[in-house]
């Protein structure tokens, strides 16, 4: 008879190693040596039952966009030249802030960084002067606070003290200004730790925005309020926000057709660049064959790519997006090796090989770990080579240290969760 299989301990993250005595019978799917004194260790590996990717990489390779080429570039440049004078002609601080806010929401801010910086510098330098335009205007005060903080200016929370009553609470009459409530709510997420006024503002605005939706308010404003309550602006992915806001802005009575055309064209052109990046990443991922060979691990190329788009969407940073996607995708695989599949002995070996950073040292590794290490090794050295070739910087030692830190952290996490 073969040794009885113990119950799997559900809280452990390591595979179970079971020793089978010599026998002629074996459980389904397990081969055991036959002999008088032989026994064999059988590794019962865990599976996290990750869902397979929902993306078809053949479809990804087929993605094409018409919004590329010289014709679209010339039109984009023409529209940008038309918009720049707008930033110079607007003189009132509130009008300037509202225009900047629209440009940001439409995803166009990166085209006009210098002009916007000059405007915000001017507003900040006169921050405590000529306050008549915002003195009793909650929306203006909150919009100024949010935009200045968002761009790194030091603005105190005390600017909202004028909107409080003698008890220290926000005045009840403010709830009648739904646009002001929305501006206050979005501004409250630009707080720092310990700012009680901003936390109070968030609770106050959230409560009254919810009540305001039950009343008969402007339909376009209601759409923006619902959107903000679902997820505040400060937490949103800029490119997804731009796509949403283009549709909202198109229905506004104060919509500027030049801004709208520029926003639509820019979005489509940037999306075309992202599609090209994604095709490169899809080809790279399939060439590694990690998704095919390591069926225990997560195939999350698309999710990792979208994360990089959220971090840095500007078209000129395609190389950064591609390298970050590679790093994050490989880290996802390595994380599953440590958390799910590898045994303690295998993980110790793998961590040691990463530490030594020598392909000749990977011979003792099991086949699946050789694939992981070689993909990690090649991708890291590729990034180091690009940095040396393009910028004359020798960064391989820093990249190695980062890779080792990630693997050691995974190893330590695995140890502590299994104790």
C-alpha positions in Angstrom: 0.0 0.0 0.0 1.2 3.5 -0.7 1.5 6.1 2.1 -1.7 7.9 2.8 -1.9 11.4 1.5 -2.2 14.0 4.3 -4.9 16.7 4.0 -3.6 19.8 2.3 -3.0 22.6 4.7 -5.0 25.5 3.1 -3.1 28.3 4.8 0.3 27.4 3.5 1.6 29.0 0.3 4.2 26.3 -0.5 3.7 23.1 -2.5 3.4 19.9 -0.4 6.2 17.3 -0.7 5.0 13.8 0.0 7.3 10.7 0.3 5.9 7.5 -1.2 7.4 4.2 -0.2 8.2 1.6 -2.9 5.1 0.0 -4.2 3.4 -1.4 -7.4 0.4 0.8 -7.1 0.3 4.6 -7.3 -2.4 7.3 -7.2 -3.8 8.6 -10.5 -1.3 10.8 -12.2 1.7 10.0 -10.0 4.5 7.7 -11.0 6.4 5.9 -8.3 9.6 3.9 -8.6 9.3 0.1 -8.0 11.9 -1.5 -5.8 12.6 -3.0 -2.4 14.1 0.1 -0.8 13.4 2.9 -3.2 11.1 5.8 -2.5 10.4 9.0 -4.4 9.4 12.5 -3.4 6.2 13.6 -5.1 5.6 17.3 -5.2 1.9 18.2 -5.0 2.0 21.7 -6.4 -0.7 24.3 -5.6 -2.7 26.1 -8.2 -4.2 29.5 -7.7 -6.8 28.8 -10.4 -6.1 32.1 -12.1 -8.4 33.0 -14.9 -6.8 32.9 -18.3 -6.3 36.2 -20.2 -9.4 37.4 -22.0 -7.3 39.0 -24.7 -6.6 37.5 -28.1 -3.1 38.4 -29.1 -3.8 37.8 -32.7 -6.5 40.5 -32.4 -4.0 42.8 -30.6 -1.6 42.4 -33.5 -4.4 43.4 -36.0 -5.1 46.7 -34.3 -4.6 49.6 -36.6 -5.6 53.2 -36.5 -6.2 55.7 -39.3 -5.1 58.6 -37.0 -1.4 58.4 -37.9 0.7 60.3 -40.5 1.6 63.7 -41.6 -1.9 64.9 -42.4 -3.1 64.4 -38.8 0.1 65.8 -37.3 -0.2 69.0 -39.3 -3.8 69.4 -38.2 -2.9 68.9 -34.6 -0.2 71.5 -34.8 -2.6 74.0 -36.4 -5.1 73.5 -33.6 -2.5 73.9 -31.0 -1.4 77.2 -32.5 -5.0 78.3 -32.4 -5.4 77.4 -28.7 -2.2 79.0 -27.4 -3.5 82.6 -27.8 -6.6 81.7 -25.8 -4.3 81.2 -22.7 -2.8 84.6 -23.3 -6.1 86.5 -23.9 -7.9 85.3 -20.8 -7.0 87.7 -18.0 -9.4 87.1 -15.1 -8.0 84.6 -12.6 -11.2 82.5 -12.5 -11.5 82.3 -16.3 -7.8 81.3 -16.4 -8.3 78.5 -13.9 -11.5 77.2 -15.6 -9.6 77.1 -18.9 -6.7 75.2 -17.4 -9.2 72.8 -15.7 -10.9 72.1 -19.1 -7.5 71.5 -20.8 -6.5 69.1 -18.1 -9.8 67.2 -18.2 -9.7 67.0 -22.0 -6.2 65.4 -21.8 -4.5 68.4 -23.5 -2.5 69.8 -20.6 0.8 68.3 -21.8 0.7 70.4 -25.0 0.6 73.7 -23.0 2.8 73.1 -20.0 4.8 76.3 -20.3 1.8 78.6 -20.8 -0.1 77.0 -17.9 2.9 77.2 -15.6 3.2 80.9 -16.2 -0.4 81.5 -15.4 -0.3 79.4 -12.2 2.9 81.2 -11.1 1.2 84.5 -11.6 -1.9 83.4 -9.6 0.2 82.0 -6.8 2.4 85.1 -6.6 -0.7 87.1 -6.0 -2.3 84.5 -3.8 -3.0 86.7 -0.8 -3.7 89.9 -2.8 -6.7 91.0 -4.8 -9.0 88.3 -3.4 -12.2 89.9 -4.3 -12.8 87.5 -7.3 -12.8 84.5 -4.9 -13.7 85.9 -1.5 -17.2 84.6 -1.2 -17.0 82.1 -4.2 -16.6 78.5 -2.9 -16.2 77.1 -6.4 -13.4 79.6 -7.3 -11.6 79.1 -4.0 -11.8 75.3 -4.3 -10.7 75.3 -7.9 -7.7 77.5 -7.2 -6.7 75.4 -4.3 -7.0 72.1 -6.3 -5.1 73.3 -9.3 -2.3 75.0 -7.3 -1.8 71.9 -5.1 -2.0 69.6 -8.0 1.0 71.5 -9.6 3.1 71.5 -6.4 2.3 74.9 -4.9 2.1 75.2 -1.2 -1.5 76.4 -0.4 -2.9 76.2 3.2 -6.2 74.7 4.0 -7.1 77.8 5.9 -8.4 79.3 2.7 -11.7 77.5 3.5 -12.0 79.1 7.0 -14.1 81.9 5.5 -16.8 79.4 4.6 -17.2 78.2 8.2 -19.6 79.4 10.9 -18.9 80.4 14.5 -19.0 76.7 15.5 -16.3 75.7 13.1 -18.7 73.9 10.7 -19.1 74.6 7.1 -22.1 77.0 6.5 -25.3 75.3 5.7 -26.1 77.8 3.0 -23.2 76.4 0.9 -25.2 73.3 0.0 -27.3 75.4 -2.3 -24.3 75.9 -4.6 -24.0 72.4 -6.1 -21.1 73.4 -8.4 -19.3 74.8 -5.4 -19.9 71.6 -3.5 -18.5 69.6 -6.4 -15.4 71.8 -6.6 -14.9 71.5 -2.8 -15.3 67.7 -3.0 -12.7 67.3 -5.7 -10.3 69.8 -3.9 -10.6 67.8 -0.6 -8.7 64.9 -2.1 -5.6 67.1 -2.5 -5.2 67.1 1.3 -2.2 66.0 3.3 -2.2 64.0 6.5 -3.6 65.8 9.5 -5.6 68.4 7.6 -8.8 68.2 9.5 -10.5 71.0 7.5 -10.0 69.1 4.3 -11.4 65.9 5.8 -14.3 67.9 7.1 -14.8 69.4 3.7 -14.9 66.0 2.1 -17.5 64.7 4.4 -19.6 67.8 4.1 -19.5 67.9 0.3 -20.1 64.2 -0.1 -23.2 64.3 2.1 -24.7 67.3 0.3 -23.8 66.2 -3.2 -25.7 63.0 -2.6 -28.7 64.9 -1.3 -28.5 67.3 -4.3 -28.8 64.5 -6.8 -32.3 63.8 -5.5 -33.3 67.4 -6.4 -33.9 68.9 -9.7 -30.5 70.1 -10.7 -28.9 70.7 -14.1 -28.6 67.5 -16.0 -25.0 68.0 -17.1 -24.0 69.0 -13.6 -25.8 65.9 -12.2 -23.7 63.7 -14.6 -20.5 65.3 -13.3 -21.6 64.9 -9.7 -22.4 61.2 -10.2 -19.1 60.7 -11.8 -17.2 62.4 -8.9 -19.1 60.4 -6.3 -18.3 57.2 -8.1 -14.5 58.0 -8.1 -12.9 61.3 -7.3 -10.9 63.1 -10.0 -7.6 62.7 -8.1 -8.0 58.9 -8.2 -8.9 58.6 -11.9 -6.7 57.5 -14.8 -6.1 60.6 -16.9 -6.6 59.0 -20.3 -9.9 57.4 -19.3 -11.0 60.6 -17.7 -10.2 62.5 -21.0 -12.3 60.0 -23.0 -15.2 60.5 -20.6 -14.9 64.3 -20.4 -14.8 64.8 -24.1 -18.4 63.4 -24.3 -19.5 65.6 -21.4 -17.8 68.8 -22.8 -19.4 68.3 -26.2 -22.8 68.8 -24.6 -21.9 72.0 -22.7 -23.4 75.3 -23.8 -19.9 77.0 -23.3 -18.2 74.3 -25.4 -15.3 75.7 -27.6 -15.3 73.8 -30.9 -11.5 74.3 -31.4 -10.8 72.7 -28.0 -13.2 69.9 -28.8 -11.7 69.1 -32.1 -8.2 69.2 -30.7 -9.2 66.9 -27.8 -10.8 64.4 -30.2 -7.9 64.4 -32.6 -5.3 64.2 -29.8 -7.1 61.3 -28.1 -7.2 59.3 -31.3 -3.6 60.0 -32.2 -2.3 59.1 -28.7 -4.5 56.0 -28.8 -2.8 55.0 -32.1 0.6 55.3 -30.4 -0.6 53.2 -27.5 -1.9 50.6 -29.9 1.5 50.5 -31.6 3.2 50.1 -28.2 0.8 47.3 -27.4 1.6 45.4 -30.6 5.3 45.5 -29.7 4.6 44.2 -26.2 2.3 41.4 -27.5 5.1 40.3 -29.9 7.6 40.3 -27.1 5.4 38.4 -24.7 4.6 35.7 -27.2 8.3 35.4 -28.1 9.1 34.6 -24.4 6.5 31.7 -24.4 6.1 32.2 -20.7 2.4 32.4 -20.9 2.4 29.1 -22.8 5.0 27.3 -20.7 4.0 28.5 -17.2 0.3 27.7 -17.1 0.3 28.1 -13.3 1.1 31.8 -13.6 -1.0 34.8 -14.6 -0.9 36.1 -18.1 -1.5 39.8 -17.4 0.3 41.6 -20.2 -2.7 43.8 -21.0 -3.4 44.8 -17.4 0.3 45.7 -16.9 0.3 47.7 -20.1 -2.8 49.6 -19.1 -1.2 50.4 -15.8 1.8 52.0 -17.6 -0.6 54.1 -19.7 -2.2 55.3 -16.5 1.3 56.2 -15.2 2.6 57.9 -18.3 0.4 58.3 -21.4 2.2 61.0 -23.4 3.1 59.7 -26.8 6.8 60.5 -26.6 7.3 58.1 -23.7 6.7 54.9 -25.6 10.0 53.3 -24.6 9.2 53.9 -20.9 5.8 52.3 -21.3 7.3 49.3 -23.0 10.0 48.7 -20.5 7.7 49.2 -17.5 5.3 46.7 -19.1 8.1 44.2 -19.4 9.2 44.7 -15.9 5.7 44.5 -14.4 4.7 41.4 -16.5 7.9 39.5 -15.4 7.4 40.5 -11.8 3.9 39.1 -12.0 5.2 35.8 -13.2 8.0 35.7 -10.6 5.5 36.6 -7.9 3.4 33.5 -8.9 6.5 31.4 -8.8 7.2 32.4 -5.2 3.6 32.5 -4.0 2.1 29.5 -5.7 4.4 27.1 -7.5 7.9 26.9 -6.3 9.2 24.6 -3.4 11.4 26.0 -0.7 14.5 24.4 -2.2 13.7 25.7 -5.7 13.0 29.2 -4.4 16.3 29.3 -2.5 18.1 28.2 -5.7 16.4 30.8 -7.8 17.1 33.6 -5.3 20.8 32.6 -5.3 21.0 32.5 -9.1 19.4 36.0 -9.3 21.9 37.2 -6.7 24.8 35.8 -8.7 23.4 37.0 -12.0 25.2 34.4 -14.0 23.5 32.3 -16.7 26.0 29.5 -16.0 24.7 29.2 -12.5 21.2 28.4 -13.6 21.9 24.7 -14.5 20.5 23.3 -11.2 17.2 25.2 -11.7 14.1 23.3 -12.8 13.1 24.0 -16.4 10.3 26.5 -15.6 12.7 28.5 -13.5 15.3 28.6 -16.2 12.7 30.2 -18.5 11.9 32.8 -15.8 15.5 33.7 -15.1 16.5 33.9 -18.7 13.6 36.1 -19.6 14.5 38.3 -16.6 18.2 38.3 -17.5 17.7 39.2 -21.1 15.1 41.9 -20.5 17.2 43.6 -17.8 20.4 43.5 -19.9 18.4 44.9 -22.8 17.4 47.9 -20.8 20.9 48.4 -19.5 22.2 48.2 -23.1 19.7 50.8 -24.3 20.7 53.2 -21.5 24.4 52.8 -22.4 23.8 53.2 -26.1 21.5 56.1 -26.0 22.7 58.0 -22.9 26.1 56.7 -22.0 24.9 55.5 -18.7 26.0 52.1 -17.2 23.0 51.1 -15.1 23.2 47.3 -15.1 24.3 47.1 -11.5 21.3 49.2 -10.4 18.9 47.1 -12.4 20.4 43.9 -10.9 19.9 45.4 -7.4 16.3 46.2 -8.2 15.6 42.7 -9.5 17.3 41.1 -6.5 15.3 43.3 -4.2 12.1 42.2 -5.8 13.0 38.5 -5.6 14.3 38.6 -2.0 11.2 40.5 -0.9 9.0 37.8 -2.5 11.0 35.1 -0.8 10.8 36.8 2.6 7.0 37.3 2.1 6.6 33.7 1.2 8.5 32.6 4.3 6.5 34.8 6.7 3.1 33.8 5.2 4.0 30.1 5.6 5.1 30.3 9.2 
